[in-house]
Amino acid sequence: MKQCENCIFYDKEYDELRQSGDDIAIVGQENKEKHYCRVFKNGIDDDVIEDVKNCKKYSFK
């Protein structure tokens, strides 16, 4: 998530606000924490979060 933390589109407070709506847990399903930025309305891709691949929208702060 290093690239997200250095990107102008990522805001930790915005991420936490969006995550607060994901507090529903379904029994029997794995609930992986999602992260959000202003570019990815449905959540940032897991590969980008884990720094496996580069984000196409990344822009330095």
CHARMM-style PDB file with segment names, atoms N, HN, CA, C and O in Angstrom:
ATOM      1  N   MET     1       0.821  -1.192   0.000  1.00  0.00      PROA
ATOM      2  CA  MET     1       0.000   0.000   0.000  1.00  0.00      PROA
ATOM      3  C   MET     1       0.867   1.259   0.000  1.00  0.00      PROA
ATOM      4  O   MET     1       0.375   2.373   0.180  1.00  0.00      PROA
ATOM      5  N   LYS     2       2.171   1.054  -0.206  1.00  0.00      PROA
ATOM      6  HN  LYS     2       2.571   0.149  -0.352  1.00  0.00      PROA
ATOM      7  CA  LYS     2       3.084   2.191  -0.200  1.00  0.00      PROA
ATOM      8  C   LYS     2       2.769   3.187  -1.305  1.00  0.00      PROA
ATOM      9  O   LYS     2       2.853   4.398  -1.096  1.00  0.00      PROA
ATOM     10  N   GLN     3       2.405   2.684  -2.483  1.00  0.00      PROA
ATOM     11  HN  GLN     3       2.336   1.701  -2.653  1.00  0.00      PROA
ATOM     12  CA  GLN     3       2.109   3.614  -3.563  1.00  0.00      PROA
ATOM     13  C   GLN     3       0.850   4.421  -3.259  1.00  0.00      PROA
ATOM     14  O   GLN     3       0.766   5.591  -3.635  1.00  0.00      PROA
ATOM     15  N   CYS     4      -0.115   3.829  -2.597  1.00  0.00      PROA
ATOM     16  HN  CYS     4      -0.048   2.879  -2.292  1.00  0.00      PROA
ATOM     17  CA  CYS     4      -1.341   4.545  -2.240  1.00  0.00      PROA
ATOM     18  C   CYS     4      -1.046   5.675  -1.256  1.00  0.00      PROA
ATOM     19  O   CYS     4      -1.565   6.782  -1.394  1.00  0.00      PROA
ATOM     20  N   GLU     5      -0.215   5.385  -0.271  1.00  0.00      PROA
ATOM     21  HN  GLU     5       0.207   4.485  -0.158  1.00  0.00      PROA
ATOM     22  CA  GLU     5       0.102   6.374   0.755  1.00  0.00      PROA
ATOM     23  C   GLU     5       0.847   7.577   0.186  1.00  0.00      PROA
ATOM     24  O   GLU     5       0.870   8.639   0.808  1.00  0.00      PROA
ATOM     25  N   ASN     6       1.454   7.423  -0.982  1.00  0.00      PROA
ATOM     26  HN  ASN     6       1.436   6.560  -1.487  1.00  0.00      PROA
ATOM     27  CA  ASN     6       2.184   8.522  -1.625  1.00  0.00      PROA
ATOM     28  C   ASN     6       1.447   9.098  -2.833  1.00  0.00      PROA
ATOM     29  O   ASN     6       2.028   9.847  -3.618  1.00  0.00      PROA
ATOM     30  N   CYS     7       0.183   8.754  -2.978  1.00  0.00      PROA
ATOM     31  HN  CYS     7      -0.289   8.145  -2.340  1.00  0.00      PROA
ATOM     32  CA  CYS     7      -0.609   9.182  -4.139  1.00  0.00      PROA
ATOM     33  C   CYS     7      -1.553  10.323  -3.762  1.00  0.00      PROA
ATOM     34  O   CYS     7      -2.111  10.339  -2.664  1.00  0.00      PROA
ATOM     35  N   ILE     8      -1.728  11.271  -4.675  1.00  0.00      PROA
ATOM     36  HN  ILE     8      -1.275  11.258  -5.566  1.00  0.00      PROA
ATOM     37  CA  ILE     8      -2.613  12.411  -4.397  1.00  0.00      PROA
ATOM     38  C   ILE     8      -4.082  12.003  -4.293  1.00  0.00      PROA
ATOM     39  O   ILE     8      -4.873  12.722  -3.683  1.00  0.00      PROA
ATOM     40  N   PHE     9      -4.459  10.878  -4.867  1.00  0.00      PROA
ATOM     41  HN  PHE     9      -3.817  10.293  -5.363  1.00  0.00      PROA
ATOM     42  CA  PHE     9      -5.854  10.463  -4.858  1.00  0.00      PROA
ATOM     43  C   PHE     9      -6.252   9.706  -3.584  1.00  0.00      PROA
ATOM     44  O   PHE     9      -7.440   9.536  -3.309  1.00  0.00      PROA
ATOM     45  N   TYR    10      -5.262   9.254  -2.808  1.00  0.00      PROA
ATOM     46  HN  TYR    10      -4.297   9.393  -3.031  1.00  0.00      PROA
ATOM     47  CA  TYR    10      -5.546   8.494  -1.594  1.00  0.00      PROA
ATOM     48  C   TYR    10      -5.567   9.414  -0.389  1.00  0.00      PROA
ATOM     49  O   TYR    10      -4.673  10.241  -0.207  1.00  0.00      PROA
ATOM     50  N   ASP    11      -6.593   9.263   0.430  1.00  0.00      PROA
ATOM     51  HN  ASP    11      -7.319   8.591   0.282  1.00  0.00      PROA
ATOM     52  CA  ASP    11      -6.724  10.020   1.669  1.00  0.00      PROA
ATOM     53  C   ASP    11      -7.136   9.037   2.752  1.00  0.00      PROA
ATOM     54  O   ASP    11      -8.178   8.392   2.637  1.00  0.00      PROA
ATOM     55  N   LYS    12      -6.340   8.914   3.795  1.00  0.00      PROA
ATOM     56  HN  LYS    12      -5.493   9.438   3.888  1.00  0.00      PROA
ATOM     57  CA  LYS    12      -6.589   7.931   4.847  1.00  0.00      PROA
ATOM     58  C   LYS    12      -7.968   8.126   5.487  1.00  0.00      PROA
ATOM     59  O   LYS    12      -8.662   7.147   5.762  1.00  0.00      PROA
ATOM     60  N   GLU    13      -8.366   9.365   5.725  1.00  0.00      PROA
ATOM     61  HN  GLU    13      -7.802  10.160   5.502  1.00  0.00      PROA
ATOM     62  CA  GLU    13      -9.670   9.631   6.334  1.00  0.00      PROA
ATOM     63  C   GLU    13     -10.804   9.191   5.410  1.00  0.00      PROA
ATOM     64  O   GLU    13     -11.798   8.633   5.873  1.00  0.00      PROA
ATOM     65  N   TYR    14     -10.663   9.434   4.126  1.00  0.00      PROA
ATOM     66  HN  TYR    14      -9.855   9.888   3.749  1.00  0.00      PROA
ATOM     67  CA  TYR    14     -11.673   8.996   3.152  1.00  0.00      PROA
ATOM     68  C   TYR    14     -11.745   7.471   3.136  1.00  0.00      PROA
ATOM     69  O   TYR    14     -12.833   6.897   3.099  1.00  0.00      PROA
ATOM     70  N   ASP    15     -10.587   6.818   3.164  1.00  0.00      PROA
ATOM     71  HN  ASP    15      -9.703   7.284   3.194  1.00  0.00      PROA
ATOM     72  CA  ASP    15     -10.513   5.356   3.186  1.00  0.00      PROA
ATOM     73  C   ASP    15     -11.249   4.816   4.415  1.00  0.00      PROA
ATOM     74  O   ASP    15     -12.063   3.901   4.293  1.00  0.00      PROA
ATOM     75  N   GLU    16     -10.969   5.372   5.592  1.00  0.00      PROA
ATOM     76  HN  GLU    16     -10.307   6.115   5.691  1.00  0.00      PROA
ATOM     77  CA  GLU    16     -11.603   4.913   6.826  1.00  0.00      PROA
ATOM     78  C   GLU    16     -13.108   5.161   6.810  1.00  0.00      PROA
ATOM     79  O   GLU    16     -13.878   4.334   7.300  1.00  0.00      PROA
ATOM     80  N   LEU    17     -13.529   6.283   6.256  1.00  0.00      PROA
ATOM     81  HN  LEU    17     -12.904   6.955   5.857  1.00  0.00      PROA
ATOM     82  CA  LEU    17     -14.961   6.574   6.152  1.00  0.00      PROA
ATOM     83  C   LEU    17     -15.662   5.540   5.285  1.00  0.00      PROA
ATOM     84  O   LEU    17     -16.714   5.025   5.664  1.00  0.00      PROA
ATOM     85  N   ARG    18     -15.093   5.233   4.128  1.00  0.00      PROA
ATOM     86  HN  ARG    18     -14.239   5.652   3.820  1.00  0.00      PROA
ATOM     87  CA  ARG    18     -15.686   4.234   3.236  1.00  0.00      PROA
ATOM     88  C   ARG    18     -15.656   2.838   3.864  1.00  0.00      PROA
ATOM     89  O   ARG    18     -16.597   2.063   3.692  1.00  0.00      PROA
ATOM     90  N   GLN    19     -14.587   2.514   4.586  1.00  0.00      PROA
ATOM     91  HN  GLN    19     -13.823   3.143   4.726  1.00  0.00      PROA
ATOM     92  CA  GLN    19     -14.479   1.219   5.247  1.00  0.00      PROA
ATOM     93  C   GLN    19     -15.549   1.055   6.324  1.00  0.00      PROA
ATOM     94  O   GLN    19     -15.989  -0.064   6.591  1.00  0.00      PROA
ATOM     95  N   SER    20     -15.965   2.141   6.937  1.00  0.00      PROA
ATOM     96  HN  SER    20     -15.608   3.050   6.720  1.00  0.00      PROA
ATOM     97  CA  SER    20     -16.964   2.052   8.000  1.00  0.00      PROA
ATOM     98  C   SER    20     -18.292   1.495   7.483  1.00  0.00      PROA
ATOM     99  O   SER    20     -19.090   0.974   8.263  1.00  0.00      PROA
ATOM    100  N   GLY    21     -18.528   1.602   6.194  1.00  0.00      PROA
ATOM    101  HN  GLY    21     -17.880   2.025   5.562  1.00  0.00      PROA
ATOM    102  CA  GLY    21     -19.741   1.037   5.599  1.00  0.00      PROA
ATOM    103  C   GLY    21     -19.607  -0.440   5.273  1.00  0.00      PROA
ATOM    104  O   GLY    21     -20.580  -1.074   4.866  1.00  0.00      PROA
ATOM    105  N   ASP    22     -18.412  -0.996   5.446  1.00  0.00      PROA
ATOM    106  HN  ASP    22     -17.622  -0.480   5.777  1.00  0.00      PROA
ATOM    107  CA  ASP    22     -18.151  -2.402   5.133  1.00  0.00      PROA
ATOM    108  C   ASP    22     -18.199  -3.298   6.370  1.00  0.00      PROA
ATOM    109  O   ASP    22     -17.648  -4.399   6.352  1.00  0.00      PROA
ATOM    110  N   ASP    23     -18.837  -2.850   7.426  1.00  0.00      PROA
ATOM    111  HN  ASP    23     -19.284  -1.955   7.440  1.00  0.00      PROA
ATOM    112  CA  ASP    23     -18.808  -3.571   8.690  1.00  0.00      PROA
ATOM    113  C   ASP    23     -19.754  -4.773   8.748  1.00  0.00      PROA
ATOM    114  O   ASP    23     -19.916  -5.366   9.815  1.00  0.00      PROA
ATOM    115  N   ILE    24     -20.366  -5.139   7.658  1.00  0.00      PROA
ATOM    116  HN  ILE    24     -20.234  -4.658   6.791  1.00  0.00      PROA
ATOM    117  CA  ILE    24     -21.263  -6.286   7.638  1.00  0.00      PROA
ATOM    118  C   ILE    24     -20.446  -7.555   7.460  1.00  0.00      PROA
ATOM    119  O   ILE    24     -19.675  -7.674   6.508  1.00  0.00      PROA
ATOM    120  N   ALA    25     -20.614  -8.502   8.374  1.00  0.00      PROA
ATOM    121  HN  ALA    25     -21.240  -8.405   9.148  1.00  0.00      PROA
ATOM    122  CA  ALA    25     -19.904  -9.782   8.305  1.00  0.00      PROA
ATOM    123  C   ALA    25     -20.910 -10.884   8.010  1.00  0.00      PROA
ATOM    124  O   ALA    25     -21.933 -10.991   8.686  1.00  0.00      PROA
ATOM    125  N   ILE    26     -20.628 -11.692   7.019  1.00  0.00      PROA
ATOM    126  HN  ILE    26     -19.797 -11.606   6.470  1.00  0.00      PROA
ATOM    127  CA  ILE    26     -21.500 -12.800   6.648  1.00  0.00      PROA
ATOM    128  C   ILE    26     -20.845 -14.086   7.117  1.00  0.00      PROA
ATOM    129  O   ILE    26     -19.709 -14.385   6.749  1.00  0.00      PROA
ATOM    130  N   VAL    27     -21.561 -14.841   7.926  1.00  0.00      PROA
ATOM    131  HN  VAL    27     -22.483 -14.598   8.225  1.00  0.00      PROA
ATOM    132  CA  VAL    27     -21.034 -16.081   8.477  1.00  0.00      PROA
ATOM    133  C   VAL    27     -20.695 -17.043   7.347  1.00  0.00      PROA
ATOM    134  O   VAL    27     -21.501 -17.260   6.442  1.00  0.00      PROA
ATOM    135  N   GLY    28     -19.497 -17.619   7.406  1.00  0.00      PROA
ATOM    136  HN  GLY    28     -18.842 -17.443   8.142  1.00  0.00      PROA
ATOM    137  CA  GLY    28     -19.066 -18.576   6.396  1.00  0.00      PROA
ATOM    138  C   GLY    28     -18.333 -17.953   5.228  1.00  0.00      PROA
ATOM    139  O   GLY    28     -17.849 -18.674   4.356  1.00  0.00      PROA
ATOM    140  N   GLN    29     -18.236 -16.632   5.184  1.00  0.00      PROA
ATOM    141  HN  GLN    29     -18.628 -16.046   5.892  1.00  0.00      PROA
ATOM    142  CA  GLN    29     -17.519 -15.967   4.100  1.00  0.00      PROA
ATOM    143  C   GLN    29     -16.320 -15.216   4.661  1.00  0.00      PROA
ATOM    144  O   GLN    29     -16.378 -14.630   5.742  1.00  0.00      PROA
ATOM    145  N   GLU    30     -15.235 -15.249   3.900  1.00  0.00      PROA
ATOM    146  HN  GLU    30     -15.188 -15.725   3.022  1.00  0.00      PROA
ATOM    147  CA  GLU    30     -14.049 -14.498   4.303  1.00  0.00      PROA
ATOM    148  C   GLU    30     -14.308 -13.020   4.031  1.00  0.00      PROA
ATOM    149  O   GLU    30     -14.710 -12.642   2.930  1.00  0.00      PROA
ATOM    150  N   ASN    31     -14.080 -12.206   5.024  1.00  0.00      PROA
ATOM    151  HN  ASN    31     -13.754 -12.513   5.918  1.00  0.00      PROA
ATOM    152  CA  ASN    31     -14.293 -10.765   4.878  1.00  0.00      PROA
ATOM    153  C   ASN    31     -12.946 -10.060   4.817  1.00  0.00      PROA
ATOM    154  O   ASN    31     -12.352  -9.736   5.845  1.00  0.00      PROA
ATOM    155  N   LYS    32     -12.476  -9.829   3.607  1.00  0.00      PROA
ATOM    156  HN  LYS    32     -12.958 -10.092   2.772  1.00  0.00      PROA
ATOM    157  CA  LYS    32     -11.189  -9.163   3.408  1.00  0.00      PROA
ATOM    158  C   LYS    32     -11.405  -7.657   3.454  1.00  0.00      PROA
ATOM    159  O   LYS    32     -12.331  -7.128   2.839  1.00  0.00      PROA
ATOM    160  N   GLU    33     -10.543  -6.983   4.187  1.00  0.00      PROA
ATOM    161  HN  GLU    33      -9.791  -7.412   4.687  1.00  0.00      PROA
ATOM    162  CA  GLU    33     -10.661  -5.537   4.311  1.00  0.00      PROA
ATOM    163  C   GLU    33     -10.389  -4.866   2.967  1.00  0.00      PROA
ATOM    164  O   GLU    33      -9.378  -5.142   2.321  1.00  0.00      PROA
ATOM    165  N   LYS    34     -11.294  -3.990   2.554  1.00  0.00      PROA
ATOM    166  HN  LYS    34     -12.115  -3.766   3.079  1.00  0.00      PROA
ATOM    167  CA  LYS    34     -11.119  -3.240   1.316  1.00  0.00      PROA
ATOM    168  C   LYS    34     -10.579  -1.859   1.651  1.00  0.00      PROA
ATOM    169  O   LYS    34     -10.794  -1.337   2.745  1.00  0.00      PROA
ATOM    170  N   HSD    35      -9.889  -1.291   0.707  1.00  0.00      PROA
ATOM    171  HN  HSD    35      -9.715  -1.714  -0.182  1.00  0.00      PROA
ATOM    172  CA  HSD    35      -9.399   0.076   0.839  1.00  0.00      PROA
ATOM    173  C   HSD    35      -9.944   0.893  -0.320  1.00  0.00      PROA
ATOM    174  O   HSD    35     -10.194   0.365  -1.404  1.00  0.00      PROA
ATOM    175  N   TYR    36     -10.124   2.173  -0.085  1.00  0.00      PROA
ATOM    176  HN  TYR    36      -9.921   2.602   0.795  1.00  0.00      PROA
ATOM    177  CA  TYR    36     -10.757   3.052  -1.064  1.00  0.00      PROA
ATOM    178  C   TYR    36      -9.937   4.314  -1.291  1.00  0.00      PROA
ATOM    179  O   TYR    36      -9.224   4.782  -0.404  1.00  0.00      PROA
ATOM    180  N   CYS    37     -10.053   4.848  -2.491  1.00  0.00      PROA
ATOM    181  HN  CYS    37     -10.632   4.468  -3.212  1.00  0.00      PROA
ATOM    182  CA  CYS    37      -9.530   6.179  -2.784  1.00  0.00      PROA
ATOM    183  C   CYS    37     -10.562   6.867  -3.672  1.00  0.00      PROA
ATOM    184  O   CYS    37     -11.582   6.275  -4.028  1.00  0.00      PROA
ATOM    185  N   ARG    38     -10.297   8.079  -4.014  1.00  0.00      PROA
ATOM    186  HN  ARG    38      -9.469   8.559  -3.725  1.00  0.00      PROA
ATOM    187  CA  ARG    38     -11.284   8.851  -4.788  1.00  0.00      PROA
ATOM    188  C   ARG    38     -11.391   8.392  -6.243  1.00  0.00      PROA
ATOM    189  O   ARG    38     -12.332   8.771  -6.941  1.00  0.00      PROA
ATOM    190  N   VAL    39     -10.448   7.591  -6.701  1.00  0.00      PROA
ATOM    191  HN  VAL    39      -9.683   7.283  -6.134  1.00  0.00      PROA
ATOM    192  CA  VAL    39     -10.459   7.101  -8.075  1.00  0.00      PROA
ATOM    193  C   VAL    39     -11.206   5.764  -8.185  1.00  0.00      PROA
ATOM    194  O   VAL    39     -11.953   5.542  -9.138  1.00  0.00      PROA
ATOM    195  N   PHE    40     -11.002   4.887  -7.212  1.00  0.00      PROA
ATOM    196  HN  PHE    40     -10.396   5.068  -6.437  1.00  0.00      PROA
ATOM    197  CA  PHE    40     -11.608   3.556  -7.244  1.00  0.00      PROA
ATOM    198  C   PHE    40     -12.810   3.507  -6.308  1.00  0.00      PROA
ATOM    199  O   PHE    40     -12.658   3.209  -5.123  1.00  0.00      PROA
ATOM    200  N   LYS    41     -13.974   3.790  -6.812  1.00  0.00      PROA
ATOM    201  HN  LYS    41     -14.097   4.032  -7.774  1.00  0.00      PROA
ATOM    202  CA  LYS    41     -15.191   3.862  -5.994  1.00  0.00      PROA
ATOM    203  C   LYS    41     -15.609   2.510  -5.426  1.00  0.00      PROA
ATOM    204  O   LYS    41     -16.271   2.458  -4.390  1.00  0.00      PROA
ATOM    205  N   ASN    42     -15.232   1.414  -6.087  1.00  0.00      PROA
ATOM    206  HN  ASN    42     -14.693   1.457  -6.928  1.00  0.00      PROA
ATOM    207  CA  ASN    42     -15.589   0.081  -5.603  1.00  0.00      PROA
ATOM    208  C   ASN    42     -14.449  -0.589  -4.850  1.00  0.00      PROA
ATOM    209  O   ASN    42     -14.490  -1.793  -4.598  1.00  0.00      PROA
ATOM    210  N   GLY    43     -13.457   0.169  -4.501  1.00  0.00      PROA
ATOM    211  HN  GLY    43     -13.423   1.147  -4.706  1.00  0.00      PROA
ATOM    212  CA  GLY    43     -12.318  -0.366  -3.759  1.00  0.00      PROA
ATOM    213  C   GLY    43     -11.088  -0.491  -4.639  1.00  0.00      PROA
ATOM    214  O   GLY    43     -11.180  -0.733  -5.843  1.00  0.00      PROA
ATOM    215  N   ILE    44      -9.946  -0.323  -4.014  1.00  0.00      PROA
ATOM    216  HN  ILE    44      -9.872  -0.127  -3.036  1.00  0.00      PROA
ATOM    217  CA  ILE    44      -8.668  -0.434  -4.715  1.00  0.00      PROA
ATOM    218  C   ILE    44      -8.368  -1.915  -4.936  1.00  0.00      PROA
ATOM    219  O   ILE    44      -8.597  -2.739  -4.050  1.00  0.00      PROA
ATOM    220  N   ASP    45      -7.868  -2.243  -6.093  1.00  0.00      PROA
ATOM    221  HN  ASP    45      -7.682  -1.574  -6.813  1.00  0.00      PROA
ATOM    222  CA  ASP    45      -7.516  -3.615  -6.451  1.00  0.00      PROA
ATOM    223  C   ASP    45      -6.536  -4.196  -5.436  1.00  0.00      PROA
ATOM    224  O   ASP    45      -5.582  -3.525  -5.040  1.00  0.00      PROA
ATOM    225  N   ASP    46      -6.766  -5.441  -5.013  1.00  0.00      PROA
ATOM    226  HN  ASP    46      -7.541  -5.985  -5.334  1.00  0.00      PROA
ATOM    227  CA  ASP    46      -5.912  -6.098  -4.020  1.00  0.00      PROA
ATOM    228  C   ASP    46      -4.450  -6.132  -4.446  1.00  0.00      PROA
ATOM    229  O   ASP    46      -3.563  -5.978  -3.606  1.00  0.00      PROA
ATOM    230  N   ASP    47      -4.183  -6.328  -5.725  1.00  0.00      PROA
ATOM    231  HN  ASP    47      -4.903  -6.453  -6.407  1.00  0.00      PROA
ATOM    232  CA  ASP    47      -2.800  -6.375  -6.208  1.00  0.00      PROA
ATOM    233  C   ASP    47      -2.098  -5.028  -6.049  1.00  0.00      PROA
ATOM    234  O   ASP    47      -0.885  -4.977  -5.849  1.00  0.00      PROA
ATOM    235  N   VAL    48      -2.852  -3.953  -6.135  1.00  0.00      PROA
ATOM    236  HN  VAL    48      -3.838  -3.995  -6.297  1.00  0.00      PROA
ATOM    237  CA  VAL    48      -2.291  -2.619  -5.932  1.00  0.00      PROA
ATOM    238  C   VAL    48      -2.045  -2.406  -4.438  1.00  0.00      PROA
ATOM    239  O   VAL    48      -1.000  -1.878  -4.056  1.00  0.00      PROA
ATOM    240  N   ILE    49      -2.985  -2.806  -3.597  1.00  0.00      PROA
ATOM    241  HN  ILE    49      -3.834  -3.235  -3.908  1.00  0.00      PROA
ATOM    242  CA  ILE    49      -2.839  -2.669  -2.151  1.00  0.00      PROA
ATOM    243  C   ILE    49      -1.593  -3.415  -1.670  1.00  0.00      PROA
ATOM    244  O   ILE    49      -0.845  -2.912  -0.831  1.00  0.00      PROA
ATOM    245  N   GLU    50      -1.380  -4.609  -2.204  1.00  0.00      PROA
ATOM    246  HN  GLU    50      -1.988  -5.018  -2.885  1.00  0.00      PROA
ATOM    247  CA  GLU    50      -0.252  -5.443  -1.798  1.00  0.00      PROA
ATOM    248  C   GLU    50       1.030  -5.103  -2.558  1.00  0.00      PROA
ATOM    249  O   GLU    50       2.044  -5.782  -2.394  1.00  0.00      PROA
ATOM    250  N   ASP    51       0.991  -4.062  -3.386  1.00  0.00      PROA
ATOM    251  HN  ASP    51       0.168  -3.510  -3.519  1.00  0.00      PROA
ATOM    252  CA  ASP    51       2.128  -3.610  -4.193  1.00  0.00      PROA
ATOM    253  C   ASP    51       2.668  -4.697  -5.116  1.00  0.00      PROA
ATOM    254  O   ASP    51       3.862  -4.730  -5.412  1.00  0.00      PROA
ATOM    255  N   VAL    52       1.783  -5.588  -5.571  1.00  0.00      PROA
ATOM    256  HN  VAL    52       0.813  -5.561  -5.330  1.00  0.00      PROA
ATOM    257  CA  VAL    52       2.152  -6.624  -6.532  1.00  0.00      PROA
ATOM    258  C   VAL    52       2.203  -6.022  -7.935  1.00  0.00      PROA
ATOM    259  O   VAL    52       3.042  -6.399  -8.754  1.00  0.00      PROA
ATOM    260  N   LYS    53       1.295  -5.080  -8.201  1.00  0.00      PROA
ATOM    261  HN  LYS    53       0.613  -4.774  -7.537  1.00  0.00      PROA
ATOM    262  CA  LYS    53       1.321  -4.392  -9.492  1.00  0.00      PROA
ATOM    263  C   LYS    53       1.160  -2.901  -9.263  1.00  0.00      PROA
ATOM    264  O   LYS    53       0.663  -2.467  -8.224  1.00  0.00      PROA
ATOM    265  N   ASN    54       1.581  -2.135 -10.236  1.00  0.00      PROA
ATOM    266  HN  ASN    54       1.984  -2.488 -11.080  1.00  0.00      PROA
ATOM    267  CA  ASN    54       1.501  -0.684 -10.135  1.00  0.00      PROA
ATOM    268  C   ASN    54       0.101  -0.196 -10.487  1.00  0.00      PROA
ATOM    269  O   ASN    54      -0.563  -0.738 -11.370  1.00  0.00      PROA
ATOM    270  N   CYS    55      -0.323   0.827  -9.783  1.00  0.00      PROA
ATOM    271  HN  CYS    55       0.217   1.267  -9.066  1.00  0.00      PROA
ATOM    272  CA  CYS    55      -1.624   1.438 -10.034  1.00  0.00      PROA
ATOM    273  C   CYS    55      -1.540   2.312 -11.281  1.00  0.00      PROA
ATOM    274  O   CYS    55      -0.601   3.094 -11.428  1.00  0.00      PROA
ATOM    275  N   LYS    56      -2.500   2.187 -12.165  1.00  0.00      PROA
ATOM    276  HN  LYS    56      -3.263   1.552 -12.046  1.00  0.00      PROA
ATOM    277  CA  LYS    56      -2.518   2.972 -13.402  1.00  0.00      PROA
ATOM    278  C   LYS    56      -2.880   4.433 -13.150  1.00  0.00      PROA
ATOM    279  O   LYS    56      -2.608   5.300 -13.980  1.00  0.00      PROA
ATOM    280  N   LYS    57      -3.498   4.698 -11.995  1.00  0.00      PROA
ATOM    281  HN  LYS    57      -3.719   3.993 -11.321  1.00  0.00      PROA
ATOM    282  CA  LYS    57      -3.926   6.068 -11.669  1.00  0.00      PROA
ATOM    283  C   LYS    57      -2.965   6.775 -10.725  1.00  0.00      PROA
ATOM    284  O   LYS    57      -3.203   7.925 -10.357  1.00  0.00      PROA
ATOM    285  N   TYR    58      -1.882   6.110 -10.326  1.00  0.00      PROA
ATOM    286  HN  TYR    58      -1.689   5.175 -10.625  1.00  0.00      PROA
ATOM    287  CA  TYR    58      -0.950   6.646  -9.342  1.00  0.00      PROA
ATOM    288  C   TYR    58      -0.372   7.982  -9.765  1.00  0.00      PROA
ATOM    289  O   TYR    58       0.049   8.162 -10.908  1.00  0.00      PROA
ATOM    290  N   SER    59      -0.357   8.914  -8.829  1.00  0.00      PROA
ATOM    291  HN  SER    59      -0.698   8.768  -7.901  1.00  0.00      PROA
ATOM    292  CA  SER    59       0.215  10.230  -9.082  1.00  0.00      PROA
ATOM    293  C   SER    59       0.840  10.747  -7.775  1.00  0.00      PROA
ATOM    294  O   SER    59       0.181  10.741  -6.736  1.00  0.00      PROA
ATOM    295  N   PHE    60       2.089  11.188  -7.820  1.00  0.00      PROA
ATOM    296  HN  PHE    60       2.625  11.192  -8.664  1.00  0.00      PROA
ATOM    297  CA  PHE    60       2.805  11.639  -6.636  1.00  0.00      PROA
ATOM    298  C   PHE    60       2.082  12.774  -5.922  1.00  0.00      PROA
ATOM    299  O   PHE    60       1.422  13.599  -6.554  1.00  0.00      PROA
ATOM    300  N   LYS    61       2.213  12.806  -4.590  1.00  0.00      PROA
ATOM    301  HN  LYS    61       2.749  12.135  -4.076  1.00  0.00      PROA
ATOM    302  CA  LYS    61       1.685  13.947  -3.796  1.00  0.00      PROA
ATOM    303  C   LYS    61       2.597  15.125  -3.977  1.00  0.00      PROA
ATOM    304  OT1 LYS    61       2.352  16.189  -3.407  1.00  0.00      PROA
TER     305      LYS     61
END
